[in-house]
Amino acid sequence: MKKIVLIDASQRERANSEIIVKRIAARLSDVELHVLHMKKQNCQYCTGCGICQKSEALICSRKDDITKLLPHIDTCDSILIASPVYDHQMSSLAKLFIERFYAFYNSKAENNSSVTTRKKRAAFVMCCWTGNKEIYKKYAEWTLEGFWQIDATETKVEIFNGINEREEILSRPDYLTKIQEIADWLKA
Ligand SMILES: Cc1cc2nc3c(=O)[nH]c(=O)nc-3n(C[C@H](O)[C@H](O)[C@H](O)COP(=O)(O)O)c2cc1C
């Protein structure tokens, strides 16, 4: 059975990112699913303490919900992060989450990653209003370049532009179809 991790990195209630994650979760059957709604859970930033680099074991000094999720990130087949665009970039929550991948950095391991389940699929999707979609796409692709830390070798980006209000993505059937396709890709 495939293991899939979904991250909602929007700060607001009824966010478009939240809807993306919930719709993908609802579409996925016969998988082991782990969902993190960051605004509702205890998510702390990496302090750069370096403890993770001094041990072969998967450890983190933070005592929060991301540390609890690390073993599942380690062994997942696919991971998706959904974030709003804030000031031409990902949300601070999305950045906080990605920085926690440092626990998997190992310069002696294949692809510098110590993850157990290799060749993961990773998707990074962003919701935005009127900003430049092509630049956001490049930025999202660049962000995924850093996912070598979890040995993500197949990646997918989607920018859902032209949406600003809470739940506005529900009024875009083309985007809802794309969300289904992303879910199917994560499971494939
Ligand atoms: C602080 C803040 C900064 C934003 N910056 C941008 C931006 O740079 N470009 C853009 O297109 N939209 C920007 N937006 C709009 C959000 O990306 C948009 O409302 C998006 O749908 C929010 O996603 P969410 O519902 O998942 O939180 C910004 C919104 C906020 C609150």
Ligand as a Chemical Component Dictionary entry (heavy atoms), coordinates in Angstrom:
data_LIG
# 
_chem_comp.id                   LIG 
_chem_comp.type                 NON-POLYMER 
_chem_comp.pdbx_formal_charge   0 
_chem_comp.three_letter_code    LIG 
# 
loop_
_chem_comp_atom.comp_id 
_chem_comp_atom.atom_id 
_chem_comp_atom.alt_atom_id 
_chem_comp_atom.type_symbol 
_chem_comp_atom.charge 
_chem_comp_atom.model_Cartn_x 
_chem_comp_atom.model_Cartn_y 
_chem_comp_atom.model_Cartn_z 
_chem_comp_atom.pdbx_ordinal 
LIG C1  C1  C 0 -0.057 38.505 3.010  1  
LIG C2  C2  C 0 -0.553 38.103 1.643  2  
LIG C3  C3  C 0 0.326  38.248 0.564  3  
LIG C4  C4  C 0 -0.113 37.877 -0.705 4  
LIG N1  N1  N 0 0.777  37.999 -1.740 5  
LIG C5  C5  C 0 0.381  37.624 -3.003 6  
LIG C6  C6  C 0 1.287  37.737 -4.098 7  
LIG O1  O1  O 0 2.430  38.144 -3.956 8  
LIG N2  N2  N 0 0.851  37.363 -5.318 9  
LIG C7  C7  C 0 -0.432 36.893 -5.539 10 
LIG O2  O2  O 0 -0.767 36.569 -6.687 11 
LIG N3  N3  N 0 -1.296 36.770 -4.508 12 
LIG C8  C8  C 0 -0.927 37.114 -3.255 13 
LIG N4  N4  N 0 -1.802 36.989 -2.189 14 
LIG C9  C9  C 0 -3.124 36.360 -2.435 15 
LIG C10 C10 C 0 -3.145 34.879 -2.035 16 
LIG O3  O3  O 0 -2.105 34.163 -2.660 17 
LIG C11 C11 C 0 -4.490 34.265 -2.446 18 
LIG O4  O4  O 0 -5.511 34.886 -1.672 19 
LIG C12 C12 C 0 -4.550 32.771 -2.288 20 
LIG O5  O5  O 0 -5.740 32.280 -2.880 21 
LIG C13 C13 C 0 -4.522 32.366 -0.816 22 
LIG O6  O6  O 0 -4.489 30.968 -0.715 23 
LIG P1  P1  P 0 -5.148 30.215 0.544  24 
LIG O7  O7  O 0 -6.639 30.454 0.438  25 
LIG O8  O8  O 0 -4.767 28.791 0.342  26 
LIG O9  O9  O 0 -4.566 30.802 1.777  27 
LIG C14 C14 C 0 -1.419 37.370 -0.907 28 
LIG C15 C15 C 0 -2.274 37.253 0.195  29 
LIG C16 C16 C 0 -1.867 37.629 1.452  30 
LIG C17 C17 C 0 -2.797 37.489 2.618  31 
# 
loop_
_chem_comp_bond.comp_id 
_chem_comp_bond.atom_id_1 
_chem_comp_bond.atom_id_2 
_chem_comp_bond.value_order 
_chem_comp_bond.pdbx_ordinal 
LIG C1  C2  SING 1  
LIG C2  C3  SING 2  
LIG C2  C16 DOUB 3  
LIG C3  C4  DOUB 4  
LIG C4  N1  SING 5  
LIG C4  C14 SING 6  
LIG N1  C5  DOUB 7  
LIG C5  C6  SING 8  
LIG C5  C8  SING 9  
LIG C6  O1  DOUB 10 
LIG C6  N2  SING 11 
LIG N2  C7  SING 12 
LIG C7  O2  DOUB 13 
LIG C7  N3  SING 14 
LIG N3  C8  DOUB 15 
LIG C8  N4  SING 16 
LIG N4  C9  SING 17 
LIG N4  C14 SING 18 
LIG C9  C10 SING 19 
LIG C10 O3  SING 20 
LIG C10 C11 SING 21 
LIG C11 O4  SING 22 
LIG C11 C12 SING 23 
LIG C12 O5  SING 24 
LIG C12 C13 SING 25 
LIG C13 O6  SING 26 
LIG O6  P1  SING 27 
LIG P1  O7  DOUB 28 
LIG P1  O8  SING 29 
LIG P1  O9  SING 30 
LIG C14 C15 DOUB 31 
LIG C15 C16 SING 32 
LIG C16 C17 SING 33 
# 
